Amino acid sequence: MLKIAMLSGSLRASSTNSAAIRAAARFAAACARTQVEVQICSIGELPHYSEDVEEEGWPATVQELRSHIESADAILISTPEYNGGIPGVLKNALDWLSRPDGNGSLQNKWVATVSASPAAFGAVWAQENLRFVTTRSGAKLINDDLVALPNVFELIDPSGELTDPTALAKIESLVDAVISHSIDIAGRDLVCPA
Ligand SMILES: Cc1cc2nc3c(=O)[nH]c(=O)nc-3n(C[C@H](O)[C@H](O)[C@H](O)COP(=O)(O)O)c2cc1C
């Protein structure tokens, strides 16, 4: 069984990035090639990162997130763009996961990225920023190309779910790549080559 941890960089109740993650979770759960367990991780309850707090021991919410990430074969993150970068709440989560420096939860983890925005570029700056920060923390990227959902408010239905066929095809293809990649390395060495 493969385990994929998924997280959205938006806390908004009607978040389009969370909708993208839910769509990805549905595709993964429906995978015919192998059984996939999906863990959608929440990041809104994490305390602000502080070395003082870390020294006292991982807070429970941080520990829970770290366990989900560490036990996953792959991680899928969807990010909005706030002022040209990833939202602070996502950076905060990634900072917690980056610790201890050089040996954090993201070290040698396979990460796939996607971004969604109501604007025309689909939050590609934020996605580049996400890829920079995660790889800086030791993660390895699964998708070579950015997967972006521009004009995303036109791609969701009134209930807030992603329904646009082209957008769904992009997400399905990304999930497929994540699963293929994970199957490829499962049974061999899950630690990525340097
Ligand atoms: C503080 C702030 C900054 C934003 N900056 C950008 C930006 O730089 N680029 C962009 O495409 N959208 C920007 N937006 C709009 C977000 O893309 C939009 O709110 C989007 O719906 C957030 O993603 P979500 O639907 O997953 O919550 C910004 C929104 C906020 C609240």
The ligand as an SDF file (V2000), in Angstrom:
LIG
                    3D

 31 33  0  0  0  0  0  0  0  0999 V2000
   -2.7320   38.5270    1.0880 C   0  0  0  0  0  0  0  0  0  0  0  0
   -3.0960   38.0420   -0.2950 C   0  0  0  0  0  0  0  0  0  0  0  0
   -2.1780   38.1720   -1.3190 C   0  0  0  0  0  0  0  0  0  0  0  0
   -2.4770   37.6620   -2.5940 C   0  0  0  0  0  0  0  0  0  0  0  0
   -1.5200   37.7290   -3.5600 N   0  0  0  0  0  0  0  0  0  0  0  0
   -1.7350   37.0790   -4.7360 C   0  0  0  0  0  0  0  0  0  0  0  0
   -0.6850   36.9650   -5.6970 C   0  0  0  0  0  0  0  0  0  0  0  0
    0.4230   37.4220   -5.5140 O   0  0  0  0  0  0  0  0  0  0  0  0
   -0.9440   36.2670   -6.8380 N   0  0  0  0  0  0  0  0  0  0  0  0
   -2.1660   35.6910   -7.0770 C   0  0  0  0  0  0  0  0  0  0  0  0
   -2.3340   35.0620   -8.1150 O   0  0  0  0  0  0  0  0  0  0  0  0
   -3.1850   35.8060   -6.1870 N   0  0  0  0  0  0  0  0  0  0  0  0
   -2.9980   36.4830   -5.0300 C   0  0  0  0  0  0  0  0  0  0  0  0
   -3.9990   36.5560   -4.0820 N   0  0  0  0  0  0  0  0  0  0  0  0
   -5.3180   35.9990   -4.4080 C   0  0  0  0  0  0  0  0  0  0  0  0
   -5.3680   34.5090   -4.1040 C   0  0  0  0  0  0  0  0  0  0  0  0
   -4.8530   33.8390   -5.2510 O   0  0  0  0  0  0  0  0  0  0  0  0
   -6.8260   34.0860   -3.8640 C   0  0  0  0  0  0  0  0  0  0  0  0
   -7.2670   34.6320   -2.6520 O   0  0  0  0  0  0  0  0  0  0  0  0
   -6.9520   32.5640   -3.8980 C   0  0  0  0  0  0  0  0  0  0  0  0
   -8.3090   32.2370   -3.9740 O   0  0  0  0  0  0  0  0  0  0  0  0
   -6.3450   31.9360   -2.6830 C   0  0  0  0  0  0  0  0  0  0  0  0
   -6.3470   30.5230   -2.8280 O   0  0  0  0  0  0  0  0  0  0  0  0
   -7.4900   29.6300   -2.1770 P   0  0  0  0  0  0  0  0  0  0  0  0
   -8.7220   29.7170   -3.0710 O   0  0  0  0  0  0  0  0  0  0  0  0
   -6.9330   28.2610   -2.1650 O   0  0  0  0  0  0  0  0  0  0  0  0
   -7.7850   30.1620   -0.8000 O   0  0  0  0  0  0  0  0  0  0  0  0
   -3.7360   37.0710   -2.8300 C   0  0  0  0  0  0  0  0  0  0  0  0
   -4.6780   36.9820   -1.7800 C   0  0  0  0  0  0  0  0  0  0  0  0
   -4.3510   37.4580   -0.5360 C   0  0  0  0  0  0  0  0  0  0  0  0
   -5.3680   37.3000    0.5960 C   0  0  0  0  0  0  0  0  0  0  0  0
  1  2  1  0
  2  3  1  0
  2 30  2  0
  3  4  2  0
  4  5  1  0
  4 28  1  0
  5  6  2  0
  6  7  1  0
  6 13  1  0
  7  8  2  0
  7  9  1  0
  9 10  1  0
 10 11  2  0
 10 12  1  0
 12 13  2  0
 13 14  1  0
 14 15  1  0
 14 28  1  0
 15 16  1  0
 16 17  1  0
 16 18  1  0
 18 19  1  0
 18 20  1  0
 20 21  1  0
 20 22  1  0
 22 23  1  0
 23 24  1  0
 24 25  2  0
 24 26  1  0
 24 27  1  0
 28 29  2  0
 29 30  1  0
 30 31  1  0
M  END
$$$$
